[in-house]
Amino acid sequence: MAKKSKIAKFQRQQALIAKYAPLRAELKAKGDYDALRQLPRDANPNRLKNRDLLDGRPRAYMRQFGMSRINFRQYAHLGQIPGVRKASW
């Protein structure tokens, strides 16, 4: 489990990215890089570090499922992830 402050920061960054996305797209289309520079740094999606949606773990994140490998394994064994089953050959 990640620190609550890190999870809160991740959520704040996601909200900021969503808020400034249309403005960023407009400024990039115009080529107005001075105005882009005036936007908050955390409004840039490249600064966002993906985290597990369940417990906030930053490492071993699986983008397709939105969770870390640890939670993925746990929920896959329980059969709670649709379309995923243990391989056997």
Phi and psi restraints in degrees (range 20) as a CNS / XPLOR table:
assign (resid 1 and name C) (resid 2 and name N)
       (resid 2 and name CA) (resid 2 and name C) 1.0 -77.5 20.0 2
assign (resid 2 and name N) (resid 2 and name CA)
       (resid 2 and name C) (resid 3 and name N) 1.0 163.4 20.0 2
assign (resid 2 and name C) (resid 3 and name N)
       (resid 3 and name CA) (resid 3 and name C) 1.0 -62.3 20.0 2
assign (resid 3 and name N) (resid 3 and name CA)
       (resid 3 and name C) (resid 4 and name N) 1.0 145.5 20.0 2
assign (resid 3 and name C) (resid 4 and name N)
       (resid 4 and name CA) (resid 4 and name C) 1.0 -64.1 20.0 2
assign (resid 4 and name N) (resid 4 and name CA)
       (resid 4 and name C) (resid 5 and name N) 1.0 -30.6 20.0 2
assign (resid 4 and name C) (resid 5 and name N)
       (resid 5 and name CA) (resid 5 and name C) 1.0 -67.5 20.0 2
assign (resid 5 and name N) (resid 5 and name CA)
       (resid 5 and name C) (resid 6 and name N) 1.0 -36.1 20.0 2
assign (resid 5 and name C) (resid 6 and name N)
       (resid 6 and name CA) (resid 6 and name C) 1.0 -69.0 20.0 2
assign (resid 6 and name N) (resid 6 and name CA)
       (resid 6 and name C) (resid 7 and name N) 1.0 -39.2 20.0 2
assign (resid 6 and name C) (resid 7 and name N)
       (resid 7 and name CA) (resid 7 and name C) 1.0 -65.9 20.0 2
assign (resid 7 and name N) (resid 7 and name CA)
       (resid 7 and name C) (resid 8 and name N) 1.0 -40.5 20.0 2
assign (resid 7 and name C) (resid 8 and name N)
       (resid 8 and name CA) (resid 8 and name C) 1.0 -65.1 20.0 2
assign (resid 8 and name N) (resid 8 and name CA)
       (resid 8 and name C) (resid 9 and name N) 1.0 -40.5 20.0 2
assign (resid 8 and name C) (resid 9 and name N)
       (resid 9 and name CA) (resid 9 and name C) 1.0 -63.3 20.0 2
assign (resid 9 and name N) (resid 9 and name CA)
       (resid 9 and name C) (resid 10 and name N) 1.0 -41.3 20.0 2
assign (resid 9 and name C) (resid 10 and name N)
       (resid 10 and name CA) (resid 10 and name C) 1.0 -60.4 20.0 2
assign (resid 10 and name N) (resid 10 and name CA)
       (resid 10 and name C) (resid 11 and name N) 1.0 -43.6 20.0 2
assign (resid 10 and name C) (resid 11 and name N)
       (resid 11 and name CA) (resid 11 and name C) 1.0 -67.9 20.0 2
assign (resid 11 and name N) (resid 11 and name CA)
       (resid 11 and name C) (resid 12 and name N) 1.0 -38.6 20.0 2
assign (resid 11 and name C) (resid 12 and name N)
       (resid 12 and name CA) (resid 12 and name C) 1.0 -62.7 20.0 2
assign (resid 12 and name N) (resid 12 and name CA)
       (resid 12 and name C) (resid 13 and name N) 1.0 -42.9 20.0 2
assign (resid 12 and name C) (resid 13 and name N)
       (resid 13 and name CA) (resid 13 and name C) 1.0 -63.5 20.0 2
assign (resid 13 and name N) (resid 13 and name CA)
       (resid 13 and name C) (resid 14 and name N) 1.0 -41.5 20.0 2
assign (resid 13 and name C) (resid 14 and name N)
       (resid 14 and name CA) (resid 14 and name C) 1.0 -61.2 20.0 2
assign (resid 14 and name N) (resid 14 and name CA)
       (resid 14 and name C) (resid 15 and name N) 1.0 -41.4 20.0 2
assign (resid 14 and name C) (resid 15 and name N)
       (resid 15 and name CA) (resid 15 and name C) 1.0 -65.4 20.0 2
assign (resid 15 and name N) (resid 15 and name CA)
       (resid 15 and name C) (resid 16 and name N) 1.0 -40.7 20.0 2
assign (resid 15 and name C) (resid 16 and name N)
       (resid 16 and name CA) (resid 16 and name C) 1.0 -66.2 20.0 2
assign (resid 16 and name N) (resid 16 and name CA)
       (resid 16 and name C) (resid 17 and name N) 1.0 -40.8 20.0 2
assign (resid 16 and name C) (resid 17 and name N)
       (resid 17 and name CA) (resid 17 and name C) 1.0 -62.7 20.0 2
assign (resid 17 and name N) (resid 17 and name CA)
       (resid 17 and name C) (resid 18 and name N) 1.0 -44.5 20.0 2
assign (resid 17 and name C) (resid 18 and name N)
       (resid 18 and name CA) (resid 18 and name C) 1.0 -64.4 20.0 2
assign (resid 18 and name N) (resid 18 and name CA)
       (resid 18 and name C) (resid 19 and name N) 1.0 -38.2 20.0 2
assign (resid 18 and name C) (resid 19 and name N)
       (resid 19 and name CA) (resid 19 and name C) 1.0 -65.3 20.0 2
assign (resid 19 and name N) (resid 19 and name CA)
       (resid 19 and name C) (resid 20 and name N) 1.0 -42.5 20.0 2
assign (resid 19 and name C) (resid 20 and name N)
       (resid 20 and name CA) (resid 20 and name C) 1.0 -96.1 20.0 2
assign (resid 20 and name N) (resid 20 and name CA)
       (resid 20 and name C) (resid 21 and name N) 1.0 0.1 20.0 2
assign (resid 20 and name C) (resid 21 and name N)
       (resid 21 and name CA) (resid 21 and name C) 1.0 -58.3 20.0 2
assign (resid 21 and name N) (resid 21 and name CA)
       (resid 21 and name C) (resid 22 and name N) 1.0 -49.4 20.0 2
assign (resid 21 and name C) (resid 22 and name N)
       (resid 22 and name CA) (resid 22 and name C) 1.0 -63.3 20.0 2
assign (resid 22 and name N) (resid 22 and name CA)
       (resid 22 and name C) (resid 23 and name N) 1.0 -40.1 20.0 2
assign (resid 22 and name C) (resid 23 and name N)
       (resid 23 and name CA) (resid 23 and name C) 1.0 -65.5 20.0 2
assign (resid 23 and name N) (resid 23 and name CA)
       (resid 23 and name C) (resid 24 and name N) 1.0 -41.9 20.0 2
assign (resid 23 and name C) (resid 24 and name N)
       (resid 24 and name CA) (resid 24 and name C) 1.0 -61.3 20.0 2
assign (resid 24 and name N) (resid 24 and name CA)
       (resid 24 and name C) (resid 25 and name N) 1.0 -43.5 20.0 2
assign (resid 24 and name C) (resid 25 and name N)
       (resid 25 and name CA) (resid 25 and name C) 1.0 -63.0 20.0 2
assign (resid 25 and name N) (resid 25 and name CA)
       (resid 25 and name C) (resid 26 and name N) 1.0 -41.2 20.0 2
assign (resid 25 and name C) (resid 26 and name N)
       (resid 26 and name CA) (resid 26 and name C) 1.0 -64.9 20.0 2
assign (resid 26 and name N) (resid 26 and name CA)
       (resid 26 and name C) (resid 27 and name N) 1.0 -45.6 20.0 2
assign (resid 26 and name C) (resid 27 and name N)
       (resid 27 and name CA) (resid 27 and name C) 1.0 -66.7 20.0 2
assign (resid 27 and name N) (resid 27 and name CA)
       (resid 27 and name C) (resid 28 and name N) 1.0 -37.0 20.0 2
assign (resid 27 and name C) (resid 28 and name N)
       (resid 28 and name CA) (resid 28 and name C) 1.0 -67.6 20.0 2
assign (resid 28 and name N) (resid 28 and name CA)
       (resid 28 and name C) (resid 29 and name N) 1.0 -36.7 20.0 2
assign (resid 28 and name C) (resid 29 and name N)
       (resid 29 and name CA) (resid 29 and name C) 1.0 -65.5 20.0 2
assign (resid 29 and name N) (resid 29 and name CA)
       (resid 29 and name C) (resid 30 and name N) 1.0 -38.0 20.0 2
assign (resid 29 and name C) (resid 30 and name N)
       (resid 30 and name CA) (resid 30 and name C) 1.0 -73.1 20.0 2
assign (resid 30 and name N) (resid 30 and name CA)
       (resid 30 and name C) (resid 31 and name N) 1.0 -26.5 20.0 2
assign (resid 30 and name C) (resid 31 and name N)
       (resid 31 and name CA) (resid 31 and name C) 1.0 84.4 20.0 2
assign (resid 31 and name N) (resid 31 and name CA)
       (resid 31 and name C) (resid 32 and name N) 1.0 21.5 20.0 2
assign (resid 31 and name C) (resid 32 and name N)
       (resid 32 and name CA) (resid 32 and name C) 1.0 -87.7 20.0 2
assign (resid 32 and name N) (resid 32 and name CA)
       (resid 32 and name C) (resid 33 and name N) 1.0 82.2 20.0 2
assign (resid 32 and name C) (resid 33 and name N)
       (resid 33 and name CA) (resid 33 and name C) 1.0 -76.7 20.0 2
assign (resid 33 and name N) (resid 33 and name CA)
       (resid 33 and name C) (resid 34 and name N) 1.0 -22.3 20.0 2
assign (resid 33 and name C) (resid 34 and name N)
       (resid 34 and name CA) (resid 34 and name C) 1.0 -67.3 20.0 2
assign (resid 34 and name N) (resid 34 and name CA)
       (resid 34 and name C) (resid 35 and name N) 1.0 -41.2 20.0 2
assign (resid 34 and name C) (resid 35 and name N)
       (resid 35 and name CA) (resid 35 and name C) 1.0 -69.6 20.0 2
assign (resid 35 and name N) (resid 35 and name CA)
       (resid 35 and name C) (resid 36 and name N) 1.0 -35.5 20.0 2
assign (resid 35 and name C) (resid 36 and name N)
       (resid 36 and name CA) (resid 36 and name C) 1.0 -62.1 20.0 2
assign (resid 36 and name N) (resid 36 and name CA)
       (resid 36 and name C) (resid 37 and name N) 1.0 -37.5 20.0 2
assign (resid 36 and name C) (resid 37 and name N)
       (resid 37 and name CA) (resid 37 and name C) 1.0 -66.5 20.0 2
assign (resid 37 and name N) (resid 37 and name CA)
       (resid 37 and name C) (resid 38 and name N) 1.0 -24.5 20.0 2
assign (resid 37 and name C) (resid 38 and name N)
       (resid 38 and name CA) (resid 38 and name C) 1.0 -79.5 20.0 2
assign (resid 38 and name N) (resid 38 and name CA)
       (resid 38 and name C) (resid 39 and name N) 1.0 -14.5 20.0 2
assign (resid 38 and name C) (resid 39 and name N)
       (resid 39 and name CA) (resid 39 and name C) 1.0 -71.4 20.0 2
assign (resid 39 and name N) (resid 39 and name CA)
       (resid 39 and name C) (resid 40 and name N) 1.0 158.9 20.0 2
assign (resid 39 and name C) (resid 40 and name N)
       (resid 40 and name CA) (resid 40 and name C) 1.0 -61.2 20.0 2
assign (resid 40 and name N) (resid 40 and name CA)
       (resid 40 and name C) (resid 41 and name N) 1.0 145.6 20.0 2
assign (resid 40 and name C) (resid 41 and name N)
       (resid 41 and name CA) (resid 41 and name C) 1.0 -61.5 20.0 2
assign (resid 41 and name N) (resid 41 and name CA)
       (resid 41 and name C) (resid 42 and name N) 1.0 -39.6 20.0 2
assign (resid 41 and name C) (resid 42 and name N)
       (resid 42 and name CA) (resid 42 and name C) 1.0 -73.8 20.0 2
assign (resid 42 and name N) (resid 42 and name CA)
       (resid 42 and name C) (resid 43 and name N) 1.0 -1.8 20.0 2
assign (resid 42 and name C) (resid 43 and name N)
       (resid 43 and name CA) (resid 43 and name C) 1.0 -78.9 20.0 2
assign (resid 43 and name N) (resid 43 and name CA)
       (resid 43 and name C) (resid 44 and name N) 1.0 -9.2 20.0 2
assign (resid 43 and name C) (resid 44 and name N)
       (resid 44 and name CA) (resid 44 and name C) 1.0 -84.6 20.0 2
assign (resid 44 and name N) (resid 44 and name CA)
       (resid 44 and name C) (resid 45 and name N) 1.0 122.2 20.0 2
assign (resid 44 and name C) (resid 45 and name N)
       (resid 45 and name CA) (resid 45 and name C) 1.0 -64.7 20.0 2
assign (resid 45 and name N) (resid 45 and name CA)
       (resid 45 and name C) (resid 46 and name N) 1.0 -18.6 20.0 2
assign (resid 45 and name C) (resid 46 and name N)
       (resid 46 and name CA) (resid 46 and name C) 1.0 -69.4 20.0 2
assign (resid 46 and name N) (resid 46 and name CA)
       (resid 46 and name C) (resid 47 and name N) 1.0 -20.8 20.0 2
assign (resid 46 and name C) (resid 47 and name N)
       (resid 47 and name CA) (resid 47 and name C) 1.0 -83.2 20.0 2
assign (resid 47 and name N) (resid 47 and name CA)
       (resid 47 and name C) (resid 48 and name N) 1.0 -10.2 20.0 2
assign (resid 47 and name C) (resid 48 and name N)
       (resid 48 and name CA) (resid 48 and name C) 1.0 -77.4 20.0 2
assign (resid 48 and name N) (resid 48 and name CA)
       (resid 48 and name C) (resid 49 and name N) 1.0 127.3 20.0 2
assign (resid 48 and name C) (resid 49 and name N)
       (resid 49 and name CA) (resid 49 and name C) 1.0 -98.2 20.0 2
assign (resid 49 and name N) (resid 49 and name CA)
       (resid 49 and name C) (resid 50 and name N) 1.0 117.1 20.0 2
assign (resid 49 and name C) (resid 50 and name N)
       (resid 50 and name CA) (resid 50 and name C) 1.0 -62.8 20.0 2
assign (resid 50 and name N) (resid 50 and name CA)
       (resid 50 and name C) (resid 51 and name N) 1.0 139.8 20.0 2
assign (resid 50 and name C) (resid 51 and name N)
       (resid 51 and name CA) (resid 51 and name C) 1.0 -132.7 20.0 2
assign (resid 51 and name N) (resid 51 and name CA)
       (resid 51 and name C) (resid 52 and name N) 1.0 154.0 20.0 2
assign (resid 51 and name C) (resid 52 and name N)
       (resid 52 and name CA) (resid 52 and name C) 1.0 -58.9 20.0 2
assign (resid 52 and name N) (resid 52 and name CA)
       (resid 52 and name C) (resid 53 and name N) 1.0 130.4 20.0 2
assign (resid 52 and name C) (resid 53 and name N)
       (resid 53 and name CA) (resid 53 and name C) 1.0 -71.7 20.0 2
assign (resid 53 and name N) (resid 53 and name CA)
       (resid 53 and name C) (resid 54 and name N) 1.0 -20.0 20.0 2
assign (resid 53 and name C) (resid 54 and name N)
       (resid 54 and name CA) (resid 54 and name C) 1.0 -87.8 20.0 2
assign (resid 54 and name N) (resid 54 and name CA)
       (resid 54 and name C) (resid 55 and name N) 1.0 -46.1 20.0 2
assign (resid 54 and name C) (resid 55 and name N)
       (resid 55 and name CA) (resid 55 and name C) 1.0 -129.4 20.0 2
assign (resid 55 and name N) (resid 55 and name CA)
       (resid 55 and name C) (resid 56 and name N) 1.0 1.0 20.0 2
assign (resid 55 and name C) (resid 56 and name N)
       (resid 56 and name CA) (resid 56 and name C) 1.0 84.6 20.0 2
assign (resid 56 and name N) (resid 56 and name CA)
       (resid 56 and name C) (resid 57 and name N) 1.0 8.5 20.0 2
assign (resid 56 and name C) (resid 57 and name N)
       (resid 57 and name CA) (resid 57 and name C) 1.0 -64.1 20.0 2
assign (resid 57 and name N) (resid 57 and name CA)
       (resid 57 and name C) (resid 58 and name N) 1.0 128.8 20.0 2
assign (resid 57 and name C) (resid 58 and name N)
       (resid 58 and name CA) (resid 58 and name C) 1.0 -86.8 20.0 2
assign (resid 58 and name N) (resid 58 and name CA)
       (resid 58 and name C) (resid 59 and name N) 1.0 -21.1 20.0 2
assign (resid 58 and name C) (resid 59 and name N)
       (resid 59 and name CA) (resid 59 and name C) 1.0 -96.7 20.0 2
assign (resid 59 and name N) (resid 59 and name CA)
       (resid 59 and name C) (resid 60 and name N) 1.0 157.2 20.0 2
assign (resid 59 and name C) (resid 60 and name N)
       (resid 60 and name CA) (resid 60 and name C) 1.0 56.3 20.0 2
assign (resid 60 and name N) (resid 60 and name CA)
       (resid 60 and name C) (resid 61 and name N) 1.0 43.2 20.0 2
assign (resid 60 and name C) (resid 61 and name N)
       (resid 61 and name CA) (resid 61 and name C) 1.0 -80.9 20.0 2
assign (resid 61 and name N) (resid 61 and name CA)
       (resid 61 and name C) (resid 62 and name N) 1.0 131.4 20.0 2
assign (resid 61 and name C) (resid 62 and name N)
       (resid 62 and name CA) (resid 62 and name C) 1.0 -104.3 20.0 2
assign (resid 62 and name N) (resid 62 and name CA)
       (resid 62 and name C) (resid 63 and name N) 1.0 106.5 20.0 2
assign (resid 62 and name C) (resid 63 and name N)
       (resid 63 and name CA) (resid 63 and name C) 1.0 -60.3 20.0 2
assign (resid 63 and name N) (resid 63 and name CA)
       (resid 63 and name C) (resid 64 and name N) 1.0 -38.3 20.0 2
assign (resid 63 and name C) (resid 64 and name N)
       (resid 64 and name CA) (resid 64 and name C) 1.0 -62.1 20.0 2
assign (resid 64 and name N) (resid 64 and name CA)
       (resid 64 and name C) (resid 65 and name N) 1.0 -30.8 20.0 2
assign (resid 64 and name C) (resid 65 and name N)
       (resid 65 and name CA) (resid 65 and name C) 1.0 -110.5 20.0 2
assign (resid 65 and name N) (resid 65 and name CA)
       (resid 65 and name C) (resid 66 and name N) 1.0 -13.3 20.0 2
assign (resid 65 and name C) (resid 66 and name N)
       (resid 66 and name CA) (resid 66 and name C) 1.0 73.3 20.0 2
assign (resid 66 and name N) (resid 66 and name CA)
       (resid 66 and name C) (resid 67 and name N) 1.0 25.9 20.0 2
assign (resid 66 and name C) (resid 67 and name N)
       (resid 67 and name CA) (resid 67 and name C) 1.0 -146.8 20.0 2
assign (resid 67 and name N) (resid 67 and name CA)
       (resid 67 and name C) (resid 68 and name N) 1.0 167.2 20.0 2
assign (resid 67 and name C) (resid 68 and name N)
       (resid 68 and name CA) (resid 68 and name C) 1.0 -80.7 20.0 2
assign (resid 68 and name N) (resid 68 and name CA)
       (resid 68 and name C) (resid 69 and name N) 1.0 167.8 20.0 2
assign (resid 68 and name C) (resid 69 and name N)
       (resid 69 and name CA) (resid 69 and name C) 1.0 -62.6 20.0 2
assign (resid 69 and name N) (resid 69 and name CA)
       (resid 69 and name C) (resid 70 and name N) 1.0 -31.9 20.0 2
assign (resid 69 and name C) (resid 70 and name N)
       (resid 70 and name CA) (resid 70 and name C) 1.0 -67.8 20.0 2
assign (resid 70 and name N) (resid 70 and name CA)
       (resid 70 and name C) (resid 71 and name N) 1.0 -50.5 20.0 2
assign (resid 70 and name C) (resid 71 and name N)
       (resid 71 and name CA) (resid 71 and name C) 1.0 -67.6 20.0 2
assign (resid 71 and name N) (resid 71 and name CA)
       (resid 71 and name C) (resid 72 and name N) 1.0 -34.8 20.0 2
assign (resid 71 and name C) (resid 72 and name N)
       (resid 72 and name CA) (resid 72 and name C) 1.0 -59.6 20.0 2
assign (resid 72 and name N) (resid 72 and name CA)
       (resid 72 and name C) (resid 73 and name N) 1.0 -46.6 20.0 2
assign (resid 72 and name C) (resid 73 and name N)
       (resid 73 and name CA) (resid 73 and name C) 1.0 -63.5 20.0 2
assign (resid 73 and name N) (resid 73 and name CA)
       (resid 73 and name C) (resid 74 and name N) 1.0 -43.6 20.0 2
assign (resid 73 and name C) (resid 74 and name N)
       (resid 74 and name CA) (resid 74 and name C) 1.0 -61.4 20.0 2
assign (resid 74 and name N) (resid 74 and name CA)
       (resid 74 and name C) (resid 75 and name N) 1.0 -49.1 20.0 2
assign (resid 74 and name C) (resid 75 and name N)
       (resid 75 and name CA) (resid 75 and name C) 1.0 -74.2 20.0 2
assign (resid 75 and name N) (resid 75 and name CA)
       (resid 75 and name C) (resid 76 and name N) 1.0 -29.3 20.0 2
assign (resid 75 and name C) (resid 76 and name N)
       (resid 76 and name CA) (resid 76 and name C) 1.0 -68.1 20.0 2
assign (resid 76 and name N) (resid 76 and name CA)
       (resid 76 and name C) (resid 77 and name N) 1.0 -40.9 20.0 2
assign (resid 76 and name C) (resid 77 and name N)
       (resid 77 and name CA) (resid 77 and name C) 1.0 -63.9 20.0 2
assign (resid 77 and name N) (resid 77 and name CA)
       (resid 77 and name C) (resid 78 and name N) 1.0 -33.3 20.0 2
assign (resid 77 and name C) (resid 78 and name N)
       (resid 78 and name CA) (resid 78 and name C) 1.0 -79.7 20.0 2
assign (resid 78 and name N) (resid 78 and name CA)
       (resid 78 and name C) (resid 79 and name N) 1.0 -9.8 20.0 2
assign (resid 78 and name C) (resid 79 and name N)
       (resid 79 and name CA) (resid 79 and name C) 1.0 78.0 20.0 2
assign (resid 79 and name N) (resid 79 and name CA)
       (resid 79 and name C) (resid 80 and name N) 1.0 25.8 20.0 2
assign (resid 79 and name C) (resid 80 and name N)
       (resid 80 and name CA) (resid 80 and name C) 1.0 -98.8 20.0 2
assign (resid 80 and name N) (resid 80 and name CA)
       (resid 80 and name C) (resid 81 and name N) 1.0 3.5 20.0 2
assign (resid 80 and name C) (resid 81 and name N)
       (resid 81 and name CA) (resid 81 and name C) 1.0 -110.8 20.0 2
assign (resid 81 and name N) (resid 81 and name CA)
       (resid 81 and name C) (resid 82 and name N) 1.0 115.0 20.0 2
assign (resid 81 and name C) (resid 82 and name N)
       (resid 82 and name CA) (resid 82 and name C) 1.0 -61.5 20.0 2
assign (resid 82 and name N) (resid 82 and name CA)
       (resid 82 and name C) (resid 83 and name N) 1.0 134.7 20.0 2
assign (resid 82 and name C) (resid 83 and name N)
       (resid 83 and name CA) (resid 83 and name C) 1.0 83.2 20.0 2
assign (resid 83 and name N) (resid 83 and name CA)
       (resid 83 and name C) (resid 84 and name N) 1.0 3.8 20.0 2
assign (resid 83 and name C) (resid 84 and name N)
       (resid 84 and name CA) (resid 84 and name C) 1.0 -116.1 20.0 2
assign (resid 84 and name N) (resid 84 and name CA)
       (resid 84 and name C) (resid 85 and name N) 1.0 126.9 20.0 2
assign (resid 84 and name C) (resid 85 and name N)
       (resid 85 and name CA) (resid 85 and name C) 1.0 -140.9 20.0 2
assign (resid 85 and name N) (resid 85 and name CA)
       (resid 85 and name C) (resid 86 and name N) 1.0 162.1 20.0 2
assign (resid 85 and name C) (resid 86 and name N)
       (resid 86 and name CA) (resid 86 and name C) 1.0 -68.1 20.0 2
assign (resid 86 and name N) (resid 86 and name CA)
       (resid 86 and name C) (resid 87 and name N) 1.0 134.7 20.0 2
assign (resid 86 and name C) (resid 87 and name N)
       (resid 87 and name CA) (resid 87 and name C) 1.0 -77.3 20.0 2
assign (resid 87 and name N) (resid 87 and name CA)
       (resid 87 and name C) (resid 88 and name N) 1.0 142.8 20.0 2
assign (resid 87 and name C) (resid 88 and name N)
       (resid 88 and name CA) (resid 88 and name C) 1.0 -147.7 20.0 2
assign (resid 88 and name N) (resid 88 and name CA)
       (resid 88 and name C) (resid 89 and name N) 1.0 136.8 20.0 2
